[in-house]
Amino acid sequence: MSYVFSGAYIPAVCQLISMIINKKIPLTDIGKVYPGASMSGQVGPQTPLKTILVFFIGGVTYAETAAFQLLESLTKTRIIVVTTSMLNGNSLMDSLLR
């Protein structure tokens, strides 16, 4: 996913979802790794994740949604992003200058 950001970094939420999909972190430990995050649902030890619903309160950037789209294609998992607003560079600067 760092490809979306020219190799500079991977957003924390994208990395967290990647870790969940690849089963590198148990669902019960999400709150320890990312304070304020919560998970619900049922996943068995052998059950692959098919759909993940991600909520953003406060907005998400178009680049982050592009990173999720890349993660979807790499893992064959459906990721649905729900947000209060979509941000780009112009909208972010406009909100800071007002």
C-alpha atoms as a printed R data frame, in Angstrom:
   type eleno elety resid chain resno       x       y      z
1  ATOM     1    CA   MET     A     1   0.000   0.000  0.000
2  ATOM     2    CA   SER     A     2   2.948   2.329  0.314
3  ATOM     3    CA   TYR     A     3   2.885   2.374 -3.495
4  ATOM     4    CA   VAL     A     4  -0.127   4.708 -3.299
5  ATOM     5    CA   PHE     A     5   1.942   7.162 -1.229
6  ATOM     6    CA   SER     A     6   5.110   6.938 -3.376
7  ATOM     7    CA   GLY     A     7   6.696   4.573 -0.876
8  ATOM     8    CA   ALA     A     8   6.649   7.215  1.874
9  ATOM     9    CA   TYR     A     9   4.314   5.578  4.400
10 ATOM    10    CA   ILE     A    10   1.195   3.511  4.922
11 ATOM    11    CA   PRO     A    11  -1.709   5.093  6.858
12 ATOM    12    CA   ALA     A    12  -2.259   3.493 10.252
13 ATOM    13    CA   VAL     A    13  -5.825   2.405  9.545
14 ATOM    14    CA   CYS     A    14  -4.832   0.797  6.240
15 ATOM    15    CA   GLN     A    15  -1.999  -1.053  7.967
16 ATOM    16    CA   LEU     A    16  -4.350  -2.180 10.748
17 ATOM    17    CA   ILE     A    17  -6.901  -3.544  8.282
18 ATOM    18    CA   SER     A    18  -4.115  -5.315  6.399
19 ATOM    19    CA   MET     A    19  -2.950  -6.951  9.624
20 ATOM    20    CA   ILE     A    20  -6.503  -8.082 10.391
21 ATOM    21    CA   ILE     A    21  -7.002  -9.552  6.916
22 ATOM    22    CA   ASN     A    22  -3.675 -11.390  7.039
23 ATOM    23    CA   LYS     A    23  -4.454 -12.607 10.578
24 ATOM    24    CA   LYS     A    24  -1.266 -11.094 12.006
25 ATOM    25    CA   ILE     A    25  -3.235  -9.685 14.926
26 ATOM    26    CA   PRO     A    26  -6.221 -11.216 16.740
27 ATOM    27    CA   LEU     A    27  -9.435  -9.219 16.711
28 ATOM    28    CA   THR     A    28  -9.400  -9.100 20.509
29 ATOM    29    CA   ASP     A    29  -6.141  -7.093 20.525
30 ATOM    30    CA   ILE     A    30  -7.303  -4.246 18.256
31 ATOM    31    CA   GLY     A    31  -7.914  -1.880 21.182
32 ATOM    32    CA   LYS     A    32  -4.372  -2.436 22.456
33 ATOM    33    CA   VAL     A    33  -2.733  -1.699 19.111
34 ATOM    34    CA   TYR     A    34  -4.939   1.194 18.029
35 ATOM    35    CA   PRO     A    35  -6.577   2.996 20.995
36 ATOM    36    CA   GLY     A    36 -10.128   4.067 20.288
37 ATOM    37    CA   ALA     A    37 -10.712   1.399 17.640
38 ATOM    38    CA   SER     A    38 -13.374  -1.189 18.159
39 ATOM    39    CA   MET     A    39 -14.196  -4.373 16.328
40 ATOM    40    CA   SER     A    40 -17.307  -6.456 16.222
41 ATOM    41    CA   GLY     A    41 -18.217  -9.561 14.331
42 ATOM    42    CA   GLN     A    42 -17.495 -13.228 14.343
43 ATOM    43    CA   VAL     A    43 -14.580 -14.841 12.612
44 ATOM    44    CA   GLY     A    44 -13.648 -18.446 13.172
45 ATOM    45    CA   PRO     A    45 -10.045 -19.641 13.122
46 ATOM    46    CA   GLN     A    46 -10.371 -20.991  9.569
47 ATOM    47    CA   THR     A    47 -12.962 -18.525  8.258
48 ATOM    48    CA   PRO     A    48 -11.530 -15.990  5.795
49 ATOM    49    CA   LEU     A    49 -12.741 -12.418  6.013
50 ATOM    50    CA   LYS     A    50 -14.920 -11.580  3.048
51 ATOM    51    CA   THR     A    51 -16.182  -8.075  3.855
52 ATOM    52    CA   ILE     A    52 -14.827  -5.405  6.184
53 ATOM    53    CA   LEU     A    53 -16.711  -2.224  7.036
54 ATOM    54    CA   VAL     A    54 -14.488   0.712  8.067
55 ATOM    55    CA   PHE     A    55 -15.984   3.863  9.638
56 ATOM    56    CA   PHE     A    56 -14.118   7.177  9.595
57 ATOM    57    CA   ILE     A    57 -15.434  10.018 11.704
58 ATOM    58    CA   GLY     A    58 -13.896  13.307 10.657
59 ATOM    59    CA   GLY     A    59 -13.031  12.369  7.111
60 ATOM    60    CA   VAL     A    60 -10.804  10.236  4.966
61 ATOM    61    CA   THR     A    61  -8.532  11.213  2.100
62 ATOM    62    CA   TYR     A    62  -8.869  10.010 -1.453
63 ATOM    63    CA   ALA     A    63  -5.376   8.526 -1.162
64 ATOM    64    CA   GLU     A    64  -6.441   6.393  1.811
65 ATOM    65    CA   THR     A    65  -9.426   5.061 -0.129
66 ATOM    66    CA   ALA     A    66  -7.060   4.274 -3.015
67 ATOM    67    CA   ALA     A    67  -4.880   2.315 -0.569
68 ATOM    68    CA   PHE     A    68  -7.964   0.356  0.524
69 ATOM    69    CA   GLN     A    69  -8.817  -0.363 -3.127
70 ATOM    70    CA   LEU     A    70  -5.320  -1.732 -3.669
71 ATOM    71    CA   LEU     A    71  -5.620  -3.847 -0.511
72 ATOM    72    CA   GLU     A    72  -8.952  -5.167 -1.799
73 ATOM    73    CA   SER     A    73  -7.430  -6.319 -5.053
74 ATOM    74    CA   LEU     A    74  -4.412  -7.906 -3.360
75 ATOM    75    CA   THR     A    75  -6.378  -9.828 -0.726
76 ATOM    76    CA   LYS     A    76  -9.658 -10.515 -2.568
77 ATOM    77    CA   THR     A    77 -11.517  -8.951  0.363
78 ATOM    78    CA   ARG     A    78 -14.293  -6.398  0.047
79 ATOM    79    CA   ILE     A    79 -13.631  -3.220  2.071
80 ATOM    80    CA   ILE     A    80 -16.487  -0.771  2.512
81 ATOM    81    CA   VAL     A    81 -15.454   2.705  3.693
82 ATOM    82    CA   VAL     A    82 -18.053   4.873  5.445
83 ATOM    83    CA   THR     A    83 -17.046   8.426  6.284
84 ATOM    84    CA   THR     A    84 -18.426  11.796  7.315
85 ATOM    85    CA   SER     A    85 -16.484  13.587  4.565
86 ATOM    86    CA   MET     A    86 -13.952  13.063  1.808
87 ATOM    87    CA   LEU     A    87 -10.821  15.197  1.942
88 ATOM    88    CA   ASN     A    88  -8.328  16.274 -0.669
89 ATOM    89    CA   GLY     A    89  -5.506  18.798 -0.468
90 ATOM    90    CA   ASN     A    90  -7.698  21.749 -1.443
91 ATOM    91    CA   SER     A    91 -10.540  20.976  0.946
92 ATOM    92    CA   LEU     A    92  -8.079  20.428  3.787
93 ATOM    93    CA   MET     A    93  -6.361  23.769  3.197
94 ATOM    94    CA   ASP     A    94  -9.708  25.559  2.843
95 ATOM    95    CA   SER     A    95 -10.879  24.206  6.200
96 ATOM    96    CA   LEU     A    96  -7.621  25.294  7.872
97 ATOM    97    CA   LEU     A    97  -7.755  28.813  6.471
98 ATOM    98    CA   ARG     A    98 -11.333  29.511  7.570
